[in-house]
């Protein structure tokens, strides 16, 4: 996982569109030190969990196709209804998969129309064809290499987070979340890392979630983390990039702007971790991610838009 920190450090050092305000990092660390830090727990309302290998399989499928839920306007957003309440985005996605698992849907044999029906709701789930193609390919590879079970991959990795990560990014192209920044390869591995984090969180660090080397993971470079880090004044965008994002103009995947947003997000998370450690608060990077992600969804707070990038990687 040093590849993620090492390669993104090059981007941070050479960024033209995005910067990090270290004073604001220290300010956040002081605020967290004075307040009560609550690490979000695995949400069983939206996620499938039966404390078995089946949950491992659910998580593999979930994070194989866990990407891109945004729409330019509220009226265009995909969502589903549950208990007279509309849920959208990732929570709706996780919930739909949960219901499918509870019904015993065979994702290995599923056809496109049945797959599409799992996510039937208001508007259409974005990139549905890409999700289906990725899922079928990932399950095919899982069948060829790991007896069709993500739990077997975990066992073959000796419950080591860094080995699981290596097997995911080397064996499954959809998890190989890499970009080019002026000719240099930059590693993010967002969905591969989040799958490992979800495994740890769902099982509360026991059983299938009893993993080694979790401290080697970084925060997950997505949409919501840079959004809240910008609100905190930690991420600073130049005028042109600020205007693009605030006007909801798309940011091209792999563009210097997009790579800089993600790389600076990774390092902002690492700097927060170090600042907290200096204050005798020891959190994993993935726990810092969960806290920030939860805060970014607080309805009472009005945030500026997050960047809009069409991608399968987050």
N, C-alpha and C positions, 0 to 999 in steps of 0.2 A: 504493500500500500504506500510505501515511500514514493513510488512512481507518481501517484496522484499529487502528493505535496510537492515533490521535486519538479514535476513538469508544469504544474500550475504556478509555482513560484516564479518561473521564467516569465509567464504572462503577467503576473502582478508587477514584477520589476519593470516590464516594458509597456505597461498599459498606457493608452492614450485617451481612452474614453471613460475609464472607471478608476476610482481611487478608494483608499481605505483611510478613515479618520481614526487614528489610534487613541486620541483623547476620548472619543465617544465609546470606544471599546472599554476603556478603564471606567468610564462613567456607568456603563451598563453593568460591569462587574461589581462595582460598588453598590449599585441599586439591588442587584441580586443578592449580594452579601447581606444587606440590611433587611431584605424581605425574606419571605418563605419560598424556597424553590420547590415547586411541585413537578415531578417528572410524570408526564401523562402515561396512563396505563393502557394496555391493549383494549380496544373498544369492542366488546362482545355483541353489542347491538348491531354492528355492521359487519363483523367478521365471523367466518366459520371457525369453530374450534371444538374438537372432540378429544384433545390430548393424545392423539395417535399419529401414525404415519400419514393418515388421510389429511390431517391439518398441514403437514409438510407439503403434500401435493397441492393443496389449496393455495398455499403461499407461493409455490413455484408458478402456478398458473396465474395467480393474481399479479405478481410482479414481472412476469414475462410480458404482460400487455398493459402495464400500469403506466400510462402516459397520456398527455395532451387531452385535457377535459375542458379547456376554455372555449369561450365564444366571444365575439366582439361586443355583444349586447346581452342583457339579461333575458330578453325575449327569445333569443336563439339558443340558450343553454339547454343541454340535455339534462333530464332529471326523471326521477320516479317517485311515486307516492307510496308512503308507508305510514300507517296509523294517522291518516288525515293530515299528513305533513309531507311537503315536497322536499326530497333530499337530492342533492346534485353532486357533480364532480366525483372525486375519489370515493367519498363515503357511499354514494349511490352505486358506484361500480363494484366496490367490495361487497355491498349488500346483495346485489344481483347475483354475483358469483356464489355468495353464501347460500342463497335460496336454491341455486342450481345444484350445489353440493348436497344440500339436504334432500333434494329430490333424487339424488343418485345419478345425475347426468354423466354420461361417459364422454369426456372431452376428447379421448383418443378416437372415438368413432363419430363424433358429432359432425354434421354438415353445416354449411354456411347459414342456411335459413334458420335452423334450430339455434345456432350460436347467436344470430342476430336477434332472435326472439327473446333470449335471456335478458337483453338490455332494452326491451320495448318500454317506451315511456313517452314523455313530452320531448319532441324533437329527436334527432338522431345522435347516437354516440359517435363522436368524431373518429375518423380513421378506422372504421369498423372492418373494412376489407384487409387493411394492413395488420390489424390485431389478429384476425383469424389466420392469416398466412403465417405470422410469427408464431402463434400458438401451435399450429400444426407442425411447423418445422422444429420448434423447441421440444415438443413431445416426441417427435420422431428421433431426435438426437438422444433424448433421455432414454428412450427405449433401446437404442443401439448401444449406448455406453453404460447405462446405469439401471438396466432391468426395468426401465420405465418408471423408476421411483426416485424422487428427489431425496428421500430418506436414505437411499443407498449411496447417493453422492455424498451426503453428509457423513455417513459411516466411513466411506473410502477416504474422506478428508480428515479422519480422526478428530472430528468435531473442532477443527481449527478454522477460524474465520478467514484467515489469509489464504489457506489452501482451498477452501470453498470458493472464495473469490477467484482464485487462479483458474480453477476448473470451469467456472461459469464464463469467464471472459475468453478463455482459450477454446472452449468447446462449443460455445453458443454465440454466433455472430451478433444476435440481437442484444446481447449484454455487453458487447464490445464498444462501449461508449467513449470514443476517442475523437479528437478534432485536430486540425492543423492550424498552427498559428505562425504565419510567416515561415512555413516550411518545417517547423518543429512539431513533433507529435505531442499532443496534450491529452492526458488521461483523466477521466472523470468517474466512469463506472457507477453512475448513480443508481440504476435499477439493480445491479448486482449487489451493491452495498446495502440498498434498502431491503432487499430480500433477506440478507443475513441479519440486519437489524430487526426486521419483522419476526424472524424465527426466534431470536432472543426475547423479544417483547411478548410474543404470543404465549410462549412456554414459560415466561417469567424466569428465564435463566436456568431452568431445570429440564431434565429429559432431553428432548431433541433440541432444546434451546440452550443447553449447557455448553457454551462455546468458549474456546480459548482465543486469545489475541484480538479481542474486540476493540482494544485500544488502538489498533492499527487502522481502524476505519475513520473516514472523515465525515463531515456533514454532507448532506446530499444536495448537489447543485441543481435546483429545480426552478420553479416560478415564484413560489411563495416566500422562500427564504430571502432572496435578494429584495423582494418587495418590502418586507418588514425591516430588514437591515438598512434599507434606504430611508425608511421612516424614522429609524433611530439615529440617522445621521452617520451611520457607520460606513455604508457604501455611498460614495459621492459620484454622480454622473456629470459629464460635461454638458454644456447647454444643448448641443445638437441631439445627443442621446436622450436627455431628459425630455425634450420636446417630442421626439419620436415615440417614446413610451407613453407619455401623458396623452398624446393624440391617438394612441392605440394603433400606431403604424407598425406593421410586422417587422420583426428583426430576423433576418435570414439565419437559419441554422448554419453554424460553421463560420459565420462572419466574424471579423475581429471584435465587433461590439458584443456579440453573443458569447464568444469565448471569454472575453474579459469579464463580463457579468458573472459567469459561472466560476471562473478561476478566482476572482476576488471574493466571491461568496465562500468558496472552500477555505481560503486563507483568513477571512474574517472569522469563520467558525473556529479555526485553529488558534487564532489570536485570542478569541474569547475564552477558549479552553485554558490557554496559558495564563491569561489574566486572572481567571478564577482560581487556578492552581496556586498562583502567588498569594492568593487570599485564603488559602487552606480549604478551598472547595474543589473537590476532585470529581469531575463529571466526565463521562465518555463523550466524544464528539457526537455520537448518535443521540445521546440524551439531550445535549444542547440543541441538536436539530429538532427533536420532538417538542421541546419547550418553545422554540421559536415558531415552529409550524403551527402549534396550537394557538399561540398568541396572534399569528397572522390571520386566523379565522374568527377572531372576536368580532361579532356583529356590531357591537356598540362603537367600534373604532372605524373611522373613515380613512382608508388608505388611498394613495394615488395608485393608478393601475400598475399591474406587473407587466413585464415585457411579454410580448406575444410572439412565440416561435413555434412553427409547425415542425414537430420532431417526434420520433419514436423513442427517444432516450429519456424524456421526462415530461 
